[in-house]
């Protein structure tokens, strides 16, 4: 159970957060999705999940030894 002072502090913080959010500029979902898609397409060539990690830069590979 929260103390009354803790509840009041939470309410103040929530009111402060809502005031900040009320003044924020909003973006439509379709615009945000379009921008995200464009960003992903522009940066796909650097995405290691798509192109992989070059062996010389892979920290998880142990040192190569020739036998």
C-alpha positions in Angstrom: 0.0 0.0 0.0 1.3 3.4 -1.0 1.6 6.3 1.5 -0.5 9.4 0.8 2.6 11.4 0.1 3.7 8.8 -2.5 0.3 8.8 -4.2 0.4 12.7 -4.3 3.9 12.6 -5.8 2.7 10.1 -8.5 -0.3 12.3 -9.3 1.9 15.4 -9.7 4.4 13.5 -12.0 1.5 12.2 -14.1 0.0 15.7 -14.4 3.4 17.1 -15.4 3.9 14.4 -18.0 0.4 15.0 -19.5 1.0 18.7 -19.7 4.3 18.0 -21.6 2.5 15.6 -24.0 -0.3 18.0 -24.6 2.1 20.4 -26.3 4.0 17.9 -28.3 3.6 17.9 -32.1 1.7 14.8 -33.2 2.5 12.6 -36.2 0.0 10.4 -38.0 0.6 6.7 -37.9 0.8 6.6 -41.7 3.4 9.3 -41.8 5.5 7.6 -39.1 5.2 4.3 -40.9 6.3 5.8 -44.2 9.3 7.5 -42.6 10.3 4.3 -40.8 10.1 2.3 -44.0 12.2 4.9 -45.8 14.8 4.9 -43.0 15.0 1.1 -43.0 15.4 1.0 -46.8 18.2 3.6 -46.7 20.1 1.8 -44.0 19.6 -1.8 -45.0 23.1 -2.0 -46.4 24.5 -1.4 -42.9 22.2 -3.7 -41.0 24.2 -6.7 -39.7 21.0 -8.8 -39.4 20.5 -8.5 -43.2 24.1 -8.5 -44.5 25.9 -10.3 -41.7 29.1 -9.5 -39.9 32.4 -9.6 -41.8 34.6 -12.4 -40.4 37.5 -10.0 -39.7 35.2 -7.8 -37.6 33.4 -10.6 -35.8 34.3 -10.5 -32.0 32.6 -13.9 -31.4 35.0 -15.8 -33.7 38.1 -17.1 -31.9 41.5 -16.5 -33.3 42.1 -18.6 -36.4 44.8 -21.2 -36.2 46.3 -23.0 -39.1 47.2 -26.6 -38.4 
